[in-house]
Amino acid sequence: MSASKSVSVKNLSKIFDGSGGKKVTAVNNVSLTINPGEFVTLLGPSGCGKTTILRMVAGFETPTAGDVLIGDERVNTLTPDRRDTAMVFQSYALFPHLNVFENIAYGLKIKKLKPDVIRAKVKEILGLVDLHDLETRSPNQLSGGQQQRVALARALVMEPSVLLFDEPLSNLDAKLRIHMRREIRKIQHQFGITSIYVTHDQAEAMSMSDRIIVMNKGVVEQVGTPREIYATPASQFVADFIGTANIIPSQVVAVNSERTEVSALGTSFHVKTSLSLQPGDTVKLIVRPEAITLSCDAGIPATISSSVFMGAYQDYVISSHGQNLLLVDADPANHQTFEAGEQVFLVIAPNKLHIVK
Amino acid sequence: MKRDPALVSAIATLWLALGVFVLYPFARLLQVTFFADGYFSLASLERVFTNWYDRAAVFNSLQLAFAVALAGVLLGFIFAFAVTRMNLPKPTKWFLGAVPVLPLISPPFTSSIAITLALGPNGMFFRWFGLPEFTIYGFWGTWLSETLTVFPVAFLTLSAVLAAIDPNLEDASLSLGRSRLGTFASVTLPLTTPGLANAFLLLFASSLADFATPLVLAGHSFPVLPTQAYLQITGLHDLRGGASLSFILLIPALIVYFLQRYWIGEKSYVTISGKSGPRTGIRSLGLAPEVGVMTVCLLVSVFILFLYAIIFLGSLVKVWGVDYRPTFEHYEYVFNRGMKAIKDTILIALVATPIGAILGTAFGYITSRMRFPGRRFMEFTALLNYALPGTVVGISYVIAFNTGPLVLTGTMAIIVAAYVFRYDATGIRSTVASLQQIDLSLEEASLSLGESAFGTFRKVTLPLIIPAVTAGMKFLFIRAMTAISATIFLISVHWTLLTTRILECMTELQFAQASAFSVVLILIVFAASGLISLMFRLAYPRYSR
């Protein structure tokens, strides 16, 4: 198998000719490096440029400016068929006129392998994705999940240096999606192929990636491990896009080396931050719903606006000092629950707070 | 996929072909019309509008086209409604779907010969019913024959539109309290409007361009443009006069073409979403309207079958209307005196079909999958000859290839070229339509797996569009066997066609021989289109449903 390679893009931009002669900047001066064997997700809302980057790595789009490197090779002008990448498409893109075997063998035949080698490789990969006995089926006789596996097998069997995934699970139902996440991750680990995975689903990104690249409006907002991105988002956009966040406007009161004091909700919080701030700066305090607990006797006074039982947890919307806050009680069966209209007190865990500009 | 040299040379080749066989003749036609002795002049056009007979031809052509389009759309809608929106037993649906196909694949003279035999002088209808003689020649005969010939086009386009309307929309209207007829008037019909307008334009253009029917049925009292242009050239050897008349014919044809592409194209409500919820059954409109629809359908179907029966019987009796003794002498005549025409026609169709298939696929693929400057103009040019009346194309070919740098008069090449660049339009359109259904990611998947651009076309794209290519080939073959309006100007002693032989028989009042020729031609067309389908099925067994 060919060795996994790194992928990097340098000052990459892509400008499309939009309708009416308008120029649309899909990717704006992006630089990234993805290490050999790494599983990296490009995450962002639709139109953020993530798919365009993927398609420039695959060779379906030519960069307007900047470079794409696979390993040490600059591939800007290389056509897709000459790049050592394989792509798994959102629509699966299985050839409808070929059966499962022929679909998977398609790329191997181009490599001019011997028929018995091809047969053995296809058999092996079919076993890996749990699709024995389906070789002679045509794609339209398969379920969505099976088609997805064939598409994955067809790319994997090529043993490419880089695997590219373009929202491959978005057409599956929720349960199957979770199952396929694990499968893809497991197989990727096994093969150690550098993988770039495009999605707008943050749960998918969190559960699969070594690192996540969060994008918005053509630029990179943050690069980091799932943990880093969740706990210390670099911007309000990232905080809002990944998970749920209460974003509370607040003001810096005092700055010292250990903690920064900010005022919000009629009280003050001491927060660890790497931002360089001055007293009087306005910032956003990021409070995850699970960082807030409710109490009957002490804390920040608040009123319950809505209370919804969700089975495993209880969802609250509370109002305090003119702010609506979301919070989640993870274990409602164990203690008291509150109803809309009740007066309560909030307790906020100081080490779970984070501030952004 | 940036400019690769293969694409550039392919585009250059296609432009060269279009330049020589579409743009150049068109330019020469304009030149002959507007330039006299090297100077710009409107004299030849003025002559058309001052000569009362030519002026009548302009007026008659437009009037006829309007009347035919109106009647044809109505008839086509009624048939389409019966087939797509009524609960009919399967055989009835099949019958109503099959009868309109007959005129589509028949040579252009079929219905005019039959109408002459049935309603013309000595026509059986008048004898049977003891009606007073009246002359079928003129507006009414031409109108009747053209309506029967062109309404199937309206039927086909409108059934596609009606079938695509989601019945849930009608259910929504019913559940909001509208009656069934009210729903038809306020939901179904408005949704069909762009389709109706499109069908109207199509029929208007075909009637305007129709040459064969008025030649047989219009007579001297009812001149129309295509036949006037033809007589001007073949009878009076007045190329300039013919060119001017065909220029006038060209204007409404181009207007129709533009309206269809840029107005109707944007108005269609019917889209295939791929999302198909449970479809509800067909709701009946009520007994009285359905009986009315069925009555019209059955009467028209029976009349069409009756006309075909007359052609068939007429070819097997001595003299229609006078001597009904059976005989094979007309077929003997066809196979002795007409053998050359049969051979020539088949050979020309056999040569034109594969060339047209390759060109049509190339135009369709390149204009819909590649991005290059002038792409829209290439598509427009590739379909131009089909949009123009055959007479215009024929006359422009005569002007362009009689003299000048490229002389093709009297060769087989000129006839083949006329057919290829006129009738590959269906191939282009169906290729484009089928490419639009094919997700681009299929081709990208192949590229991503290491296949080259050309290999991807051959292994992925072509197998997926082959049904469209075959449909285009079938159409081209049928048209190459049955068309006359353009090629009547291009035949020679070396190369003659079955359709022109039929015309000769008609002008010499040899109706029986004309009928025999027609029957032979229809049988060849049936056999050939069956053969093309069979070959396709053998080559691509996976498509057999």
HADDOCK unambig.tbl for C-alpha pairs under 7 A between the chains (distance, minus, plus):
assign (segid A and resid 80 and name CA) (segid B and resid 447 and name CA) 5.61 0.50 0.50
assign (segid A and resid 80 and name CA) (segid B and resid 448 and name CA) 5.40 0.50 0.50
assign (segid A and resid 81 and name CA) (segid B and resid 447 and name CA) 4.70 0.50 0.50
assign (segid A and resid 81 and name CA) (segid B and resid 448 and name CA) 5.33 0.50 0.50
assign (segid A and resid 81 and name CA) (segid B and resid 449 and name CA) 6.39 0.50 0.50
assign (segid A and resid 81 and name CA) (segid B and resid 450 and name CA) 3.82 0.50 0.50
assign (segid A and resid 81 and name CA) (segid B and resid 451 and name CA) 5.45 0.50 0.50
assign (segid A and resid 81 and name CA) (segid B and resid 452 and name CA) 5.82 0.50 0.50
assign (segid A and resid 82 and name CA) (segid B and resid 450 and name CA) 6.25 0.50 0.50
assign (segid A and resid 85 and name CA) (segid B and resid 448 and name CA) 6.64 0.50 0.50
assign (segid A and resid 86 and name CA) (segid B and resid 448 and name CA) 5.35 0.50 0.50
assign (segid A and resid 86 and name CA) (segid B and resid 449 and name CA) 6.00 0.50 0.50
assign (segid A and resid 87 and name CA) (segid B and resid 445 and name CA) 6.80 0.50 0.50
assign (segid A and resid 87 and name CA) (segid B and resid 448 and name CA) 6.23 0.50 0.50
assign (segid A and resid 93 and name CA) (segid B and resid 441 and name CA) 5.62 0.50 0.50
assign (segid A and resid 93 and name CA) (segid B and resid 442 and name CA) 4.66 0.50 0.50
assign (segid A and resid 93 and name CA) (segid B and resid 445 and name CA) 6.41 0.50 0.50
assign (segid A and resid 94 and name CA) (segid B and resid 442 and name CA) 6.71 0.50 0.50
assign (segid A and resid 95 and name CA) (segid B and resid 442 and name CA) 6.50 0.50 0.50
assign (segid A and resid 107 and name CA) (segid B and resid 449 and name CA) 4.90 0.50 0.50
assign (segid A and resid 107 and name CA) (segid B and resid 450 and name CA) 6.24 0.50 0.50
assign (segid A and resid 110 and name CA) (segid B and resid 450 and name CA) 6.77 0.50 0.50
assign (segid A and resid 110 and name CA) (segid B and resid 451 and name CA) 6.43 0.50 0.50
